[in-house]
Structures are given as C-alpha cells and as structure tokens.
C-alpha cells in the first residue's frame, strides 16, 4: 500500500502526457475538416492527400536528409568523445566533457538565435539544409555521448591493448575489436539522433533556408484550418515512426548490455 499513491500519480501523469497523442489517429481517420467531437465517420483520404502534396514531400525529403546526416555526424563525434572519456586520461577531462554536454541544458531558442547570428553575421553563410545539420549535430552529440558512454565504460581497455600486443595497430585494434563490441550502442545512438533531428522545430525554424523541414512546414499548415486533418494524419505517421525507432534503439541497447553481461537498470522504455 505504501507505493499506491506513487503508482496513481504515475498513471495520471502518463495519461495527461500521452492522451493528446492518442487523439491524433482518432481525428486523422475522421471524415471531417473540423477537429471536434462528435466524430463524423471513418475515412483514409487525409493520408491520400499527404501523398499528393508535392511541397510536403519535399519537406519530408529535407527532414530525412538532415536527420540522416545528423545521425551520422553526431554519432561519429559521440564515438570519439565517449572513447576519450572512458578509455583516456588527460588534464581537464571532466571540464571538457562537461562543456561538450552543455547543449543538453541550454534553451533551444538561445542556441538557435546564437547560431543564426554566427552563421549569417560572422561567417556570412547562406541558410540551407547544411546549416540545420550543423546545428542539429550540436544538440544531438550530447545525446550520442550519453548513450555511447555506457557502451565504452563497459569495455575492458586491456582487450584493445591485447590486440595491439598481438601486432595490430591502434586503428585496426579499434576497428576489429572495440567497434564490434560497441556496435549496439552506435546503432542506438544513430536512431536516437535521427529521431531528435527529425522532430526538431525551433532551431530548424531559425536556420532553414528556402526549403523548409517537415516540422516547419507543418507549422505553416496550422494557419489553414482546412489542412488540420492532413496535419493529424502526418502526426500519426510521425508518432508511429518515432515509437518504432525508439523500440529498435532500446532493443539494441539491451542487446549491448546483455553481451557485456551487465544488469539492465533502465533505458528509453
């Protein structure tokens, strides 16, 4: 009975958090342009309107390209930082790693405005998909480091040293020995970075050029009430995709822990 109030609070909190998301598919299949009860009927033509919208397809393509590049670059930087943090010793390591993780606690609006000033006023760059990629790598790298830290800290550094003693170079020892052991963490990191970049709005709103990303395009659709069911249909697809990616990332995380023989203390799900 002691844990009953906490359980009730947790259930109410989850209902408050996820109940609005449950309304997305409800109105996405509703045959009415007005988002309100009672429901009018069942239809799937809002999903058909998505396929016929050329501007939306371009926005989705931009977002997928940005998310894929962000996942690759953020994970590569995360591998370097996590390996240095777990397997190397150098002066000021704690302060440097703390500074690298700083974007986790900075407000995105401050990061977006700062990057806009730097890219336009200081560097003189034109806004494009690559400016969004650079900003998304900045905010996704700490997440990658946090995920990969666990993978690298579970490794015994002597394994890589033994491979070097047997004639392998440092690079080949890392590629042949360390990399396969941390591969579940790498896949998990890429999936999480991809999901964060795909859904991110604030930074993309400030740094996107003539070709908007999917969240920015959806925000533009909200000005037209007749397009709200299309937004609901797209939101249903995005939520489903995000859940699938998170489940896959969690499975790879647990697989990595099981391979290392470590007890699971919690993860994404």
N, C-alpha and C positions, 0 to 999 in steps of 0.2 A: 504493500500500500504506500510505502514511502515514495516510490518512484511514479505513482499515479499522476500527481499534478504536473510533473515534468513531461510525462507522455501526452497528457491532454494538451499542454502548451505546445509541444512539438507538432501534434496533429493539427491544431488550429493554425499554427504558423505556416505549415506546409499548404493547408487549404487556402489561406489568404494569399500565399505566394504564387501558387500554381493554378488556382481556379480561373483567373482571367485567361491563362494559356489554353485551358480546356474549352473556352468559348470560341477559339479560333476555328477549329474544324466544324463546330456547330453552325457558325454563320457562313463558313466557306461553302457548305453544301446547301445553304438556304436559298431558295428561289425568290429573292427579293433584294432590292438595292438598299433598303433601309435596314440598318443594323439595330434591330429591336425585336422584342417578343410581342406577340406570338409569331412562331415561325410559319412561313407561307407554304413551303413544300421542299422536296428534295430535288437537287439539280447538281450537275457537274460542269455546267457550261462556263463557270467562272475559271475553272482550270484550263478550259479550252481557250478562253480569252488570253491567258498567260502566254500560250504558245504562239498566238497571232500577234503579239505585241513586239515589234522589232526593236523599239527603244529599250524595252525591258530585257530582251535577250542580250542586247549589247551591254547593259548594266550588269547582268548576271555574268557575262563573259569577263568583264573588267574585274569584278569581285573575285571570280575564281582564279584569274591570273595573279591578282595581287595576293590572295590568300596562299596560293601555291608557292610563290616566290618568298613570301614572308615566312612560311613554314620551313623552307629550305635554309634560308639565311639565318633565321633565329635559332634553328637547331644546330647549325654549324658553329655559331658563336657560343651557344649553350654548351656544346661538347667541349670546346676549348676552355671556357670558364669553369665548368664543373670538374674537368680533369685537373686543372690547375689548383682548384680549391681543395680537391680530395687527395691528390697524389703529389703535390709540390709544396715546398716551403720557401717563402721569400718574405722580405721585410714589408710590413704594411698589408699583408694579405687580407686580414679581416676588414680593414678600412676600404680597400679597393673593391672587394666583393660586396660590401655593404653599399658602396657608391653605385656599383653596377645594378644592384637590386632596387635602387631608388625609384625608378618609374612605377613600381608597384603601388607606392603611396602618394604619388603626385596626382593632382586633379588633371583629368584628360584635357579640360578646357585650357588650362595653363600650358600644358605640353603642346597643344595644337597651336595656340597663338604664338608661342615662342618659336616653334619650328617654322611657322608661316613667315615670321619676321626674318629669321635666319636665311631661309631659302630664297625669299623674294628680295629683301633689302640688302642682305650681306653677300650672299652668293650669286644673286641675280639669276636664279634658276626659274624656268617656266614650270608651272604646276602641271603634273601629269600623273600617270599611274606609278611612276618610279618614285615620285616624292611621297606618295601614300605608302609605298612599300618601305621606304627608308624609315618613315615614322612608325609603321606597324612593327618593323623589326625592333625598333627601340622599345616598344611597350611589350612585345611578346618574348624578347630574350630573357627577361627575369623569370617568366613562367617556365621557359625551357630549362633554365639553370636549376630552378627549384625541383623540377621533375628529374633531371639528369643527376643532380647531386646525390639522390638516393641510390641511383644505379652505380655511380662511381664509388661512393663510400662503402658499398657492399663488397667491393673487389679487394682482393689481397694484392698490394703492389708487388709482392715478391713473384707473382705469376708472370708479370711482364719482364721483371728483371731476370727470371729464369730463362725466358725465351731469348733475351739478349745474351745471356751466358752461353747459350747453345748456338750462337752465331748469327742470330737475326739482328738487323739494325733496329733503332728505336722506332722508326716509322713502320717497318714491317711487323715488329712485335705488337705495336698498337693495332695495326690493320688485321693481323691474323689471330691475335689472342684477345685483346681487350675489346675491340669493336664488336665481335660476335656476342660477347657476354653482356654488353650494354645495349644491344640492338632493340630489345623490347622497350627500354626507356627512350631510345631515339624515335621509334615509331610513335610511342605515346606522346612525346614532345611535339612531333610534327603535326599530329592530329589536333592537339590542344591549340597550338599556334594557328593552324588553319581555321579552326572554329572561331577563335577570338578575332582574327583578322576579317573573316567573312561577315561577322555580325557587327563589327565596329562602325560607329556612325560619326562621333564628334570630330575626331581627327580627320577622317575622310571628308567630312563636310567642309573643313577649312582648307585642305590640301589637294582636293581633287581638281582636275583641270576641266576641259570641255567635255570629257567623258565621265559621267558620274558613276559611282559604285552603286551596288544594289540597295544598300540602306539609304543612301542619299536620294536615289530615285523613288523609293517607297515613300520617303518623307514628302517628296514633291507631289505624289499621288494623293496624299491626305487632304490637299486643298480642293479636291474634286469629290464630292460625296458619292457620285455615281460609281466611282472607282474603288470605293471602300471594300466591296465584296472581293474584288481582284486582289487587294492587299491582304484580305483574310486568307484567300487561297494560297497566296505566296507565303504568308506567315506560317500556314500549316505545313507547307513543304520544308521551310527553313527549320522549324521546330523539330520535325521528324528527322531531318538530316543531322541536326546538332545532337539529338539524343543518340542516333546511331553512331556518330563519330565518338561521342563520349563513352559509349559502351565498349566500342572497339579499343579505345585508349585505355580504359580500365582493365580490359582483358589482357592487354599486353603488359600493363603494369603488374598485375598479379602473376602473370607468367614469369616476368623477370624476378619477382620476389621468390616464387617457388623454385626457380632454377638456382637461386642463391641460397636456398634453404632458410629464408628469413620469415618470421611470423608477420602476417599482414596486420597492420594497426590502423587501417583506414585509407581511403583514397578518394576518387572522384564520386563514386556511387556508394 
